[in-house]
Amino acid sequence: MFEAASAIIDYAFGTLNLRRIEAEIDSDNVLSGKALERLGFVKEGLLRQRWEINGHVSDSVLYGLLAEDCDY
């Protein structure tokens, strides 16, 4: 997974010349947060009670990665 995500990030910044990539995950999904941080993403915020699905209310954690963080 890490290699595939790294390739997508390289393409986004190197070929598409994007300035920023964002990710939003459920706050209970700790492993996804660790994976994003391993890729260089920075936790930027928490949206409390963002979603309600089948009566379950959950928060979202926002992550961001800038091209300048990756030397592009």
PDB file as gemmi writes it, atoms N, CA and C in Angstrom:
CRYST1    1.000    1.000    1.000  90.00  90.00  90.00 P 1                      
ATOM      1  N   MET A   1       0.822  -1.188   0.000  1.00  0.00           N  
ATOM      2  CA  MET A   1       0.000   0.000   0.000  1.00  0.00           C  
ATOM      3  C   MET A   1       0.867   1.252   0.000  1.00  0.00           C  
ATOM      4  N   PHE A   2       1.939   1.222   0.783  1.00  0.00           N  
ATOM      5  CA  PHE A   2       2.801   2.395   0.889  1.00  0.00           C  
ATOM      6  C   PHE A   2       3.395   2.764  -0.473  1.00  0.00           C  
ATOM      7  N   GLU A   3       3.846   1.757  -1.223  1.00  0.00           N  
ATOM      8  CA  GLU A   3       4.459   2.018  -2.531  1.00  0.00           C  
ATOM      9  C   GLU A   3       3.448   2.598  -3.513  1.00  0.00           C  
ATOM     10  N   ALA A   4       2.226   2.073  -3.506  1.00  0.00           N  
ATOM     11  CA  ALA A   4       1.192   2.577  -4.414  1.00  0.00           C  
ATOM     12  C   ALA A   4       0.821   4.014  -4.060  1.00  0.00           C  
ATOM     13  N   ALA A   5       0.645   4.297  -2.788  1.00  0.00           N  
ATOM     14  CA  ALA A   5       0.301   5.658  -2.361  1.00  0.00           C  
ATOM     15  C   ALA A   5       1.439   6.623  -2.668  1.00  0.00           C  
ATOM     16  N   SER A   6       2.675   6.187  -2.480  1.00  0.00           N  
ATOM     17  CA  SER A   6       3.826   7.036  -2.802  1.00  0.00           C  
ATOM     18  C   SER A   6       3.865   7.373  -4.290  1.00  0.00           C  
ATOM     19  N   ALA A   7       3.540   6.389  -5.130  1.00  0.00           N  
ATOM     20  CA  ALA A   7       3.520   6.627  -6.571  1.00  0.00           C  
ATOM     21  C   ALA A   7       2.436   7.622  -6.952  1.00  0.00           C  
ATOM     22  N   ILE A   8       1.291   7.531  -6.316  1.00  0.00           N  
ATOM     23  CA  ILE A   8       0.203   8.478  -6.588  1.00  0.00           C  
ATOM     24  C   ILE A   8       0.600   9.882  -6.152  1.00  0.00           C  
ATOM     25  N   ILE A   9       1.245   9.989  -5.000  1.00  0.00           N  
ATOM     26  CA  ILE A   9       1.700  11.293  -4.523  1.00  0.00           C  
ATOM     27  C   ILE A   9       2.743  11.877  -5.473  1.00  0.00           C  
ATOM     28  N   ASP A  10       3.671  11.056  -5.919  1.00  0.00           N  
ATOM     29  CA  ASP A  10       4.678  11.514  -6.894  1.00  0.00           C  
ATOM     30  C   ASP A  10       4.017  12.026  -8.164  1.00  0.00           C  
ATOM     31  N   TYR A  11       3.023  11.300  -8.649  1.00  0.00           N  
ATOM     32  CA  TYR A  11       2.309  11.708  -9.860  1.00  0.00           C  
ATOM     33  C   TYR A  11       1.546  13.014  -9.629  1.00  0.00           C  
ATOM     34  N   ALA A  12       0.871  13.116  -8.494  1.00  0.00           N  
ATOM     35  CA  ALA A  12       0.078  14.309  -8.198  1.00  0.00           C  
ATOM     36  C   ALA A  12       0.948  15.561  -8.141  1.00  0.00           C  
ATOM     37  N   PHE A  13       2.085  15.460  -7.492  1.00  0.00           N  
ATOM     38  CA  PHE A  13       2.946  16.633  -7.353  1.00  0.00           C  
ATOM     39  C   PHE A  13       3.879  16.807  -8.550  1.00  0.00           C  
ATOM     40  N   GLY A  14       4.437  15.715  -9.060  1.00  0.00           N  
ATOM     41  CA  GLY A  14       5.416  15.802 -10.137  1.00  0.00           C  
ATOM     42  C   GLY A  14       4.836  16.027 -11.515  1.00  0.00           C  
ATOM     43  N   THR A  15       3.721  15.383 -11.821  1.00  0.00           N  
ATOM     44  CA  THR A  15       3.126  15.459 -13.156  1.00  0.00           C  
ATOM     45  C   THR A  15       1.958  16.440 -13.209  1.00  0.00           C  
ATOM     46  N   LEU A  16       1.069  16.343 -12.242  1.00  0.00           N  
ATOM     47  CA  LEU A  16      -0.106  17.213 -12.247  1.00  0.00           C  
ATOM     48  C   LEU A  16       0.172  18.585 -11.637  1.00  0.00           C  
ATOM     49  N   ASN A  17       1.329  18.712 -11.009  1.00  0.00           N  
ATOM     50  CA  ASN A  17       1.737  19.978 -10.378  1.00  0.00           C  
ATOM     51  C   ASN A  17       0.734  20.474  -9.337  1.00  0.00           C  
ATOM     52  N   LEU A  18       0.156  19.530  -8.601  1.00  0.00           N  
ATOM     53  CA  LEU A  18      -0.727  19.926  -7.515  1.00  0.00           C  
ATOM     54  C   LEU A  18       0.089  20.568  -6.402  1.00  0.00           C  
ATOM     55  N   ARG A  19      -0.531  21.429  -5.666  1.00  0.00           N  
ATOM     56  CA  ARG A  19       0.123  22.115  -4.546  1.00  0.00           C  
ATOM     57  C   ARG A  19      -0.158  21.402  -3.231  1.00  0.00           C  
ATOM     58  N   ARG A  20      -1.299  20.710  -3.175  1.00  0.00           N  
ATOM     59  CA  ARG A  20      -1.772  20.150  -1.913  1.00  0.00           C  
ATOM     60  C   ARG A  20      -2.623  18.908  -2.155  1.00  0.00           C  
ATOM     61  N   ILE A  21      -2.493  17.940  -1.262  1.00  0.00           N  
ATOM     62  CA  ILE A  21      -3.359  16.759  -1.244  1.00  0.00           C  
ATOM     63  C   ILE A  21      -3.964  16.690   0.154  1.00  0.00           C  
ATOM     64  N   GLU A  22      -5.256  16.395   0.212  1.00  0.00           N  
ATOM     65  CA  GLU A  22      -5.946  16.300   1.490  1.00  0.00           C  
ATOM     66  C   GLU A  22      -6.513  14.898   1.677  1.00  0.00           C  
ATOM     67  N   ALA A  23      -6.624  14.497   2.940  1.00  0.00           N  
ATOM     68  CA  ALA A  23      -7.247  13.225   3.282  1.00  0.00           C  
ATOM     69  C   ALA A  23      -8.137  13.445   4.491  1.00  0.00           C  
ATOM     70  N   GLU A  24      -9.262  12.769   4.500  1.00  0.00           N  
ATOM     71  CA  GLU A  24     -10.187  12.827   5.631  1.00  0.00           C  
ATOM     72  C   GLU A  24     -10.497  11.403   6.044  1.00  0.00           C  
ATOM     73  N   ILE A  25     -10.308  11.100   7.330  1.00  0.00           N  
ATOM     74  CA  ILE A  25     -10.559   9.748   7.813  1.00  0.00           C  
ATOM     75  C   ILE A  25     -11.433   9.793   9.065  1.00  0.00           C  
ATOM     76  N   ASP A  26     -12.056   8.680   9.354  1.00  0.00           N  
ATOM     77  CA  ASP A  26     -12.807   8.527  10.592  1.00  0.00           C  
ATOM     78  C   ASP A  26     -11.808   8.543  11.750  1.00  0.00           C  
ATOM     79  N   SER A  27     -12.136   9.232  12.806  1.00  0.00           N  
ATOM     80  CA  SER A  27     -11.203   9.357  13.935  1.00  0.00           C  
ATOM     81  C   SER A  27     -10.912   8.019  14.605  1.00  0.00           C  
ATOM     82  N   ASP A  28     -11.778   7.048  14.437  1.00  0.00           N  
ATOM     83  CA  ASP A  28     -11.533   5.714  15.004  1.00  0.00           C  
ATOM     84  C   ASP A  28     -10.557   4.889  14.179  1.00  0.00           C  
ATOM     85  N   ASN A  29     -10.239   5.339  12.976  1.00  0.00           N  
ATOM     86  CA  ASN A  29      -9.367   4.582  12.072  1.00  0.00           C  
ATOM     87  C   ASN A  29      -7.903   4.974  12.306  1.00  0.00           C  
ATOM     88  N   VAL A  30      -7.368   4.498  13.402  1.00  0.00           N  
ATOM     89  CA  VAL A  30      -6.009   4.858  13.819  1.00  0.00           C  
ATOM     90  C   VAL A  30      -4.961   4.384  12.813  1.00  0.00           C  
ATOM     91  N   LEU A  31      -5.140   3.196  12.255  1.00  0.00           N  
ATOM     92  CA  LEU A  31      -4.148   2.659  11.313  1.00  0.00           C  
ATOM     93  C   LEU A  31      -4.042   3.510  10.048  1.00  0.00           C  
ATOM     94  N   SER A  32      -5.167   4.021   9.567  1.00  0.00           N  
ATOM     95  CA  SER A  32      -5.111   4.908   8.400  1.00  0.00           C  
ATOM     96  C   SER A  32      -4.372   6.193   8.727  1.00  0.00           C  
ATOM     97  N   GLY A  33      -4.568   6.715   9.926  1.00  0.00           N  
ATOM     98  CA  GLY A  33      -3.844   7.908  10.343  1.00  0.00           C  
ATOM     99  C   GLY A  33      -2.349   7.669  10.381  1.00  0.00           C  
ATOM    100  N   LYS A  34      -1.943   6.520  10.891  1.00  0.00           N  
ATOM    101  CA  LYS A  34      -0.511   6.182  10.936  1.00  0.00           C  
ATOM    102  C   LYS A  34       0.059   6.031   9.531  1.00  0.00           C  
ATOM    103  N   ALA A  35      -0.724   5.432   8.637  1.00  0.00           N  
ATOM    104  CA  ALA A  35      -0.272   5.272   7.255  1.00  0.00           C  
ATOM    105  C   ALA A  35      -0.098   6.631   6.589  1.00  0.00           C  
ATOM    106  N   LEU A  36      -1.041   7.546   6.795  1.00  0.00           N  
ATOM    107  CA  LEU A  36      -0.918   8.886   6.215  1.00  0.00           C  
ATOM    108  C   LEU A  36       0.304   9.614   6.763  1.00  0.00           C  
ATOM    109  N   GLU A  37       0.528   9.500   8.058  1.00  0.00           N  
ATOM    110  CA  GLU A  37       1.682  10.162   8.660  1.00  0.00           C  
ATOM    111  C   GLU A  37       2.989   9.579   8.131  1.00  0.00           C  
ATOM    112  N   ARG A  38       3.017   8.278   7.894  1.00  0.00           N  
ATOM    113  CA  ARG A  38       4.210   7.643   7.305  1.00  0.00           C  
ATOM    114  C   ARG A  38       4.483   8.188   5.901  1.00  0.00           C  
ATOM    115  N   LEU A  39       3.415   8.555   5.195  1.00  0.00           N  
ATOM    116  CA  LEU A  39       3.555   9.126   3.854  1.00  0.00           C  
ATOM    117  C   LEU A  39       3.914  10.609   3.885  1.00  0.00           C  
ATOM    118  N   GLY A  40       3.933  11.197   5.073  1.00  0.00           N  
ATOM    119  CA  GLY A  40       4.312  12.599   5.199  1.00  0.00           C  
ATOM    120  C   GLY A  40       3.170  13.547   5.466  1.00  0.00           C  
ATOM    121  N   PHE A  41       1.947  13.029   5.523  1.00  0.00           N  
ATOM    122  CA  PHE A  41       0.797  13.888   5.789  1.00  0.00           C  
ATOM    123  C   PHE A  41       0.861  14.416   7.223  1.00  0.00           C  
ATOM    124  N   VAL A  42       0.308  15.605   7.413  1.00  0.00           N  
ATOM    125  CA  VAL A  42       0.281  16.250   8.724  1.00  0.00           C  
ATOM    126  C   VAL A  42      -1.175  16.370   9.167  1.00  0.00           C  
ATOM    127  N   LYS A  43      -1.424  15.994  10.413  1.00  0.00           N  
ATOM    128  CA  LYS A  43      -2.773  16.140  10.963  1.00  0.00           C  
ATOM    129  C   LYS A  43      -3.054  17.630  11.118  1.00  0.00           C  
ATOM    130  N   GLU A  44      -4.139  18.100  10.498  1.00  0.00           N  
ATOM    131  CA  GLU A  44      -4.439  19.529  10.483  1.00  0.00           C  
ATOM    132  C   GLU A  44      -5.703  19.899  11.232  1.00  0.00           C  
ATOM    133  N   GLY A  45      -6.555  18.939  11.528  1.00  0.00           N  
ATOM    134  CA  GLY A  45      -7.771  19.324  12.216  1.00  0.00           C  
ATOM    135  C   GLY A  45      -8.686  18.168  12.526  1.00  0.00           C  
ATOM    136  N   LEU A  46      -9.669  18.476  13.345  1.00  0.00           N  
ATOM    137  CA  LEU A  46     -10.686  17.525  13.747  1.00  0.00           C  
ATOM    138  C   LEU A  46     -12.047  18.172  13.537  1.00  0.00           C  
ATOM    139  N   LEU A  47     -12.903  17.473  12.829  1.00  0.00           N  
ATOM    140  CA  LEU A  47     -14.282  17.918  12.648  1.00  0.00           C  
ATOM    141  C   LEU A  47     -15.148  17.027  13.529  1.00  0.00           C  
ATOM    142  N   ARG A  48     -15.627  17.597  14.608  1.00  0.00           N  
ATOM    143  CA  ARG A  48     -16.404  16.826  15.579  1.00  0.00           C  
ATOM    144  C   ARG A  48     -17.810  16.540  15.065  1.00  0.00           C  
ATOM    145  N   GLN A  49     -18.254  15.334  15.328  1.00  0.00           N  
ATOM    146  CA  GLN A  49     -19.588  14.869  14.941  1.00  0.00           C  
ATOM    147  C   GLN A  49     -19.888  15.183  13.474  1.00  0.00           C  
ATOM    148  N   ARG A  50     -18.936  14.876  12.625  1.00  0.00           N  
ATOM    149  CA  ARG A  50     -19.017  15.201  11.192  1.00  0.00           C  
ATOM    150  C   ARG A  50     -20.041  14.343  10.455  1.00  0.00           C  
ATOM    151  N   TRP A  51     -20.105  13.060  10.775  1.00  0.00           N  
ATOM    152  CA  TRP A  51     -20.951  12.139  10.020  1.00  0.00           C  
ATOM    153  C   TRP A  51     -21.886  11.391  10.943  1.00  0.00           C  
ATOM    154  N   GLU A  52     -23.047  11.050  10.422  1.00  0.00           N  
ATOM    155  CA  GLU A  52     -23.945  10.127  11.102  1.00  0.00           C  
ATOM    156  C   GLU A  52     -24.375   9.081  10.093  1.00  0.00           C  
ATOM    157  N   ILE A  53     -24.039   7.838  10.391  1.00  0.00           N  
ATOM    158  CA  ILE A  53     -24.368   6.730   9.500  1.00  0.00           C  
ATOM    159  C   ILE A  53     -25.049   5.660  10.340  1.00  0.00           C  
ATOM    160  N   ASN A  54     -26.274   5.332   9.970  1.00  0.00           N  
ATOM    161  CA  ASN A  54     -27.067   4.333  10.695  1.00  0.00           C  
ATOM    162  C   ASN A  54     -27.125   4.629  12.191  1.00  0.00           C  
ATOM    163  N   GLY A  55     -27.279   5.888  12.542  1.00  0.00           N  
ATOM    164  CA  GLY A  55     -27.408   6.275  13.933  1.00  0.00           C  
ATOM    165  C   GLY A  55     -26.102   6.423  14.691  1.00  0.00           C  
ATOM    166  N   HIS A  56     -24.981   6.120  14.043  1.00  0.00           N  
ATOM    167  CA  HIS A  56     -23.665   6.253  14.689  1.00  0.00           C  
ATOM    168  C   HIS A  56     -23.030   7.572  14.256  1.00  0.00           C  
ATOM    169  N   VAL A  57     -22.706   8.407  15.223  1.00  0.00           N  
ATOM    170  CA  VAL A  57     -22.083   9.704  14.951  1.00  0.00           C  
ATOM    171  C   VAL A  57     -20.579   9.558  15.135  1.00  0.00           C  
ATOM    172  N   SER A  58     -19.813  10.075  14.166  1.00  0.00           N  
ATOM    173  CA  SER A  58     -18.360   9.967  14.269  1.00  0.00           C  
ATOM    174  C   SER A  58     -17.691  11.269  13.857  1.00  0.00           C  
ATOM    175  N   ASP A  59     -16.473  11.425  14.352  1.00  0.00           N  
ATOM    176  CA  ASP A  59     -15.646  12.576  14.015  1.00  0.00           C  
ATOM    177  C   ASP A  59     -14.810  12.260  12.783  1.00  0.00           C  
ATOM    178  N   SER A  60     -14.302  13.312  12.126  1.00  0.00           N  
ATOM    179  CA  SER A  60     -13.358  13.165  11.018  1.00  0.00           C  
ATOM    180  C   SER A  60     -12.067  13.865  11.380  1.00  0.00           C  
ATOM    181  N   VAL A  61     -10.969  13.255  10.975  1.00  0.00           N  
ATOM    182  CA  VAL A  61      -9.654  13.866  11.142  1.00  0.00           C  
ATOM    183  C   VAL A  61      -9.174  14.275   9.762  1.00  0.00           C  
ATOM    184  N   LEU A  62      -8.689  15.506   9.646  1.00  0.00           N  
ATOM    185  CA  LEU A  62      -8.203  16.034   8.373  1.00  0.00           C  
ATOM    186  C   LEU A  62      -6.681  16.017   8.346  1.00  0.00           C  
ATOM    187  N   TYR A  63      -6.136  15.560   7.231  1.00  0.00           N  
ATOM    188  CA  TYR A  63      -4.692  15.519   7.012  1.00  0.00           C  
ATOM    189  C   TYR A  63      -4.382  16.280   5.727  1.00  0.00           C  
ATOM    190  N   GLY A  64      -3.206  16.864   5.661  1.00  0.00           N  
ATOM    191  CA  GLY A  64      -2.772  17.561   4.464  1.00  0.00           C  
ATOM    192  C   GLY A  64      -1.314  17.274   4.166  1.00  0.00           C  
ATOM    193  N   LEU A  65      -0.988  17.315   2.891  1.00  0.00           N  
ATOM    194  CA  LEU A  65       0.385  17.139   2.425  1.00  0.00           C  
ATOM    195  C   LEU A  65       0.640  18.194   1.357  1.00  0.00           C  
ATOM    196  N   LEU A  66       1.676  18.986   1.541  1.00  0.00           N  
ATOM    197  CA  LEU A  66       2.041  20.015   0.579  1.00  0.00           C  
ATOM    198  C   LEU A  66       3.181  19.532  -0.304  1.00  0.00           C  
ATOM    199  N   ALA A  67       3.180  20.013  -1.539  1.00  0.00           N  
ATOM    200  CA  ALA A  67       4.264  19.647  -2.456  1.00  0.00           C  
ATOM    201  C   ALA A  67       5.609  20.052  -1.863  1.00  0.00           C  
ATOM    202  N   GLU A  68       5.668  21.190  -1.186  1.00  0.00           N  
ATOM    203  CA  GLU A  68       6.941  21.646  -0.610  1.00  0.00           C  
ATOM    204  C   GLU A  68       7.408  20.735   0.523  1.00  0.00           C  
ATOM    205  N   ASP A  69       6.493  19.974   1.115  1.00  0.00           N  
ATOM    206  CA  ASP A  69       6.880  19.005   2.138  1.00  0.00           C  
ATOM    207  C   ASP A  69       7.611  17.819   1.523  1.00  0.00           C  
ATOM    208  N   CYS A  70       7.421  17.624   0.220  1.00  0.00           N  
ATOM    209  CA  CYS A  70       8.005  16.481  -0.482  1.00  0.00           C  
ATOM    210  C   CYS A  70       9.118  16.889  -1.423  1.00  0.00           C  
ATOM    211  N   ASP A  71       9.585  18.098  -1.317  1.00  0.00           N  
ATOM    212  CA  ASP A  71      10.666  18.606  -2.175  1.00  0.00           C  
ATOM    213  C   ASP A  71      10.298  18.658  -3.650  1.00  0.00           C  
ATOM    214  N   TYR A  72       9.057  19.065  -3.962  1.00  0.00           N  
ATOM    215  CA  TYR A  72       8.664  19.249  -5.363  1.00  0.00           C  
ATOM    216  C   TYR A  72       8.701  20.702  -5.703  1.00  0.00           C  
TER     217      TYR A  72                                                      
END                                                                             
